[in-house]
Amino acid sequence: MPKDTPSDVVRLIDDYLKGRLNQSQTDHLWILLMQNPEYYPLLETQAAMKRTDVEKIRKKLERNDDESLNDNDPYSGFVRDSKTPWVAALAAVVLVALLLNIFRSPVDTSIRPLIDEIHSANLIAPDISRSPASEIPEYKQGLYRAYLLSLSGNSDGAIMEYERLLESDNINRDWVSYNLAIMHYNSGNYTASADLFQSVDCVQLNGAVRTESCYWLMTNSFLAINDLERARESAGIVLERGSEYQQEAIDLLRKIRYVQQE
């Protein structure tokens, strides 16, 4: 059998991202990539062509806590790191609690999700291109495949991959459920998204920034199904953590309190 050429690999990658390969062909492509890691940039480039700045933004989510984000960078639906000392954060929570109880002025009672679509940069994607094939767990391979499918716009393929992973053993269930919750949210299946977010331990995700993002995305998934009680609980966590979305959480909690007391 003739050896695959780079042009053959490009064609296979394109067909894979468009959902044209059967399982046998997909396995062949993945084995080819594992044996020839120099082809990984081709896969990543093809996948990212339909979405700009995703890798740049995703890497910012995974920065250490002592690094800050550029205010001019585009982002949607994820939380930036906050330097608020815990004492100041606690004082802010106490103050907000007083404001919520004292002020009874009329407010806009329309409560809806504040995020229309969750940016792909929020998805967790392990970097497997620099690791020997023998050291990469199967679930990380699947997580990476699903991530690339989502970048290419093949949402159905990505959801199927994530759902398949959830049926497996020895996986990071929080990572998979979190990614699948995002995909369901963007596809309009808000009930499935909310249930999956509820099952995620946001603290177990990569770093404080992603944890705060997780709680905010979770809040919006609850708003999408009009579950104000669960939205109130998760928004309260966003507020306590002093995240970038603190003001949005305050406004939301005021609205929820107003509606629930009517």
C-alpha positions as CSV (number, residue, x, y, z in Angstrom):
1,M,0.0,0.0,0.0
2,P,1.5,3.4,-1.0
3,K,2.6,5.7,1.8
4,D,0.2,8.7,2.5
5,T,1.6,11.9,1.1
6,P,1.1,15.3,2.8
7,S,-1.6,16.1,0.2
8,D,-3.4,12.9,1.1
9,V,-3.2,13.9,4.8
10,V,-4.7,17.3,4.1
11,R,-7.6,15.7,2.2
12,L,-8.2,13.2,5.0
13,I,-8.1,15.9,7.6
14,D,-10.6,18.0,5.6
15,D,-12.9,15.0,5.2
16,Y,-12.6,14.2,8.9
17,L,-13.5,17.7,10.0
18,K,-16.5,17.7,7.6
19,G,-17.7,14.4,9.0
20,R,-17.2,12.5,5.8
21,L,-15.0,9.7,7.2
22,N,-16.4,6.4,8.6
23,Q,-14.9,4.9,11.8
24,S,-12.3,2.9,10.0
25,Q,-11.1,5.9,8.0
26,T,-11.1,8.0,11.2
27,D,-9.0,5.4,13.0
28,H,-6.6,5.4,10.0
29,L,-6.2,9.2,10.1
30,W,-5.6,9.2,13.9
31,I,-3.0,6.4,13.7
32,L,-1.3,8.3,10.9
33,L,-1.2,11.5,13.0
34,M,0.2,9.6,16.0
35,Q,2.9,8.1,13.9
36,N,3.7,11.4,12.2
37,P,3.4,14.2,14.7
38,E,4.7,16.7,12.1
39,Y,1.2,16.5,10.6
40,Y,-0.5,17.9,13.7
41,P,-0.1,21.5,12.6
42,L,-2.0,20.6,9.4
43,L,-4.9,19.3,11.5
44,E,-4.9,22.3,13.8
45,T,-4.7,24.8,11.0
46,Q,-7.5,23.2,9.0
47,A,-9.7,23.1,12.1
48,A,-9.0,26.7,13.1
49,M,-9.5,28.3,9.7
50,K,-13.3,28.7,10.5
51,R,-12.7,30.3,13.9
52,T,-10.2,33.1,14.5
53,D,-8.2,33.8,17.7
54,V,-9.5,30.7,19.4
55,E,-6.1,29.3,20.4
56,K,-4.9,32.8,21.5
57,I,-7.9,33.2,23.8
58,R,-7.9,29.7,25.1
59,K,-4.2,30.0,26.2
60,K,-5.1,33.1,28.1
61,L,-7.7,31.2,30.0
62,E,-5.0,28.7,31.1
63,R,-2.4,31.4,32.2
64,N,-1.1,31.5,35.7
65,D,-3.0,33.7,38.1
66,D,-0.2,36.3,38.1
67,E,-0.7,37.0,34.4
68,S,-3.3,39.4,33.3
69,L,-5.3,39.7,30.0
70,N,-5.0,42.4,27.5
71,D,-8.2,44.5,27.7
72,N,-8.3,44.8,23.9
73,D,-8.4,41.0,23.3
74,P,-11.7,39.7,22.0
75,Y,-13.6,37.4,24.2
76,S,-17.1,36.3,24.9
77,G,-18.5,34.2,27.7
78,F,-15.4,33.7,29.8
79,V,-14.1,35.3,32.9
80,R,-10.8,37.1,33.2
81,D,-8.6,36.8,36.3
82,S,-9.2,39.1,39.2
83,K,-6.7,40.5,41.7
84,T,-9.3,41.4,44.4
85,P,-7.9,40.5,47.8
86,W,-10.1,38.1,49.7
87,V,-10.8,40.7,52.4
88,A,-12.0,43.2,49.8
89,A,-14.1,40.5,48.1
90,L,-15.7,39.6,51.4
91,A,-16.5,43.3,52.1
92,A,-18.0,43.6,48.7
93,V,-20.3,40.6,49.3
94,V,-21.5,42.0,52.6
95,L,-22.2,45.3,50.9
96,V,-24.1,43.8,48.1
97,A,-26.1,41.7,50.5
98,L,-27.2,44.9,52.3
99,L,-28.0,46.6,49.0
100,L,-30.1,43.7,47.9
101,N,-32.1,43.8,51.1
102,I,-32.4,47.6,51.4
103,F,-33.3,48.8,47.9
104,R,-36.7,47.9,46.7
105,S,-36.8,50.3,43.7
106,P,-38.5,48.9,40.6
107,V,-36.2,46.9,38.3
108,D,-36.4,45.4,34.8
109,T,-37.8,42.0,35.7
110,S,-37.0,40.4,32.4
111,I,-34.5,37.7,33.1
112,R,-32.7,36.1,30.2
113,P,-29.3,34.5,29.5
114,L,-26.5,37.2,29.1
115,I,-24.6,35.0,26.7
116,D,-26.0,34.1,23.3
117,E,-23.1,31.8,22.4
118,I,-20.2,30.5,24.4
119,H,-16.9,31.1,22.7
120,S,-14.9,28.0,21.6
121,A,-12.0,29.3,23.6
122,N,-13.7,28.1,26.7
123,L,-13.4,24.4,25.6
124,I,-10.7,22.4,27.4
125,A,-8.3,20.9,24.9
126,P,-5.2,19.0,26.0
127,D,-2.0,19.6,24.1
128,I,-1.1,16.1,22.8
129,S,1.0,17.0,19.8
130,R,4.2,17.2,21.8
131,S,3.7,13.9,23.7
132,P,4.7,10.4,22.6
133,A,1.7,8.4,21.4
134,S,2.2,5.8,24.1
135,E,1.8,8.4,26.8
136,I,-1.5,9.9,25.6
137,P,-4.6,8.5,27.3
138,E,-7.4,7.6,25.0
139,Y,-9.8,10.1,26.6
140,K,-7.4,12.9,25.9
141,Q,-7.2,11.8,22.3
142,G,-11.0,11.9,22.1
143,L,-11.1,15.2,23.9
144,Y,-8.7,16.6,21.3
145,R,-10.6,15.2,18.4
146,A,-13.9,16.7,19.7
147,Y,-12.2,20.0,20.2
148,L,-11.0,20.2,16.6
149,L,-14.4,19.1,15.4
150,S,-16.0,22.0,17.3
151,L,-13.5,24.5,15.9
152,S,-14.3,23.4,12.3
153,G,-18.0,23.9,12.9
154,N,-18.9,20.2,13.1
155,S,-21.0,20.6,16.3
156,D,-22.9,17.3,15.8
157,G,-19.6,15.4,15.4
158,A,-18.1,17.0,18.5
159,I,-21.2,16.3,20.6
160,M,-21.1,12.6,19.5
161,E,-17.4,12.4,20.5
162,Y,-18.0,13.9,23.9
163,E,-21.0,11.7,24.6
164,R,-18.9,8.7,23.6
165,L,-16.2,9.7,26.0
166,L,-18.7,10.0,28.9
167,E,-19.5,6.3,28.4
168,S,-15.9,5.4,28.9
169,D,-14.0,4.7,32.1
170,N,-10.9,6.4,33.4
171,I,-11.7,9.8,32.0
172,N,-11.7,13.3,33.5
173,R,-15.5,13.5,33.7
174,D,-15.5,17.2,34.7
175,W,-13.6,18.2,31.6
176,V,-15.8,16.1,29.3
177,S,-19.1,17.2,30.9
178,Y,-18.0,20.9,30.8
179,N,-17.1,20.8,27.1
180,L,-20.3,18.9,26.3
181,A,-22.4,21.4,28.3
182,I,-20.9,24.2,26.2
183,M,-21.7,22.4,22.9
184,H,-25.3,21.7,24.0
185,Y,-25.7,25.4,25.0
186,N,-24.5,26.6,21.6
187,S,-26.8,24.1,19.8
188,G,-29.8,25.4,21.8
189,N,-30.3,22.3,24.0
190,Y,-30.3,24.3,27.2
191,T,-31.8,21.6,29.4
192,A,-29.0,19.1,28.6
193,S,-26.5,22.0,29.0
194,A,-27.8,22.9,32.4
195,D,-27.8,19.3,33.6
196,L,-24.3,18.8,32.5
197,F,-23.0,22.1,34.0
198,Q,-24.7,21.0,37.3
199,S,-22.6,17.8,37.3
200,V,-19.3,19.7,36.8
201,D,-17.1,20.5,39.8
202,C,-15.8,23.8,38.4
203,V,-13.0,23.9,41.0
204,Q,-11.5,20.8,39.3
205,L,-11.0,22.7,36.0
206,N,-7.7,24.2,34.9
207,G,-7.0,27.2,37.1
208,A,-9.0,30.0,38.9
209,V,-9.9,31.8,35.7
210,R,-11.6,28.8,34.1
211,T,-13.3,28.0,37.4
212,E,-14.9,31.4,37.5
213,S,-15.8,31.1,33.9
214,C,-17.5,27.8,34.6
215,Y,-19.7,29.2,37.3
216,W,-20.8,32.1,35.0
217,L,-21.5,29.8,32.1
218,M,-23.4,27.5,34.5
219,T,-25.5,30.5,35.6
220,N,-26.4,31.4,32.1
221,S,-27.4,27.8,31.3
222,F,-29.8,27.9,34.3
223,L,-31.3,31.2,33.1
224,A,-31.8,29.7,29.7
225,I,-34.3,27.1,31.2
226,N,-35.7,29.7,33.6
227,D,-34.4,27.9,36.7
228,L,-34.0,31.0,38.8
229,E,-33.2,29.2,42.0
230,R,-30.2,27.4,40.6
231,A,-29.2,30.5,38.7
232,R,-29.3,32.5,42.0
233,E,-27.0,29.9,43.7
234,S,-24.4,29.9,41.0
235,A,-24.5,33.7,40.5
236,G,-23.9,33.9,44.3
237,I,-20.7,31.9,43.8
238,V,-19.6,34.2,41.0
239,L,-20.2,37.1,43.3
240,E,-18.3,35.6,46.2
241,R,-15.3,34.8,44.0
242,G,-15.0,38.5,43.0
243,S,-14.7,37.6,39.3
244,E,-14.8,39.9,36.2
245,Y,-18.6,39.3,36.0
246,Q,-19.3,40.5,39.6
247,Q,-21.4,43.5,38.5
248,E,-23.5,41.3,36.1
249,A,-24.0,38.9,39.0
250,I,-25.2,41.7,41.3
251,D,-27.7,43.0,38.7
252,L,-28.9,39.4,38.1
253,L,-29.3,38.7,41.8
254,R,-31.3,41.9,42.3
255,K,-33.7,40.9,39.5
256,I,-34.1,37.3,40.8
257,R,-34.8,38.6,44.3
258,Y,-37.3,41.1,43.0
259,V,-39.1,38.4,40.9
260,Q,-39.1,35.8,43.7
261,Q,-40.6,38.3,46.2
262,E,-43.4,39.4,43.9
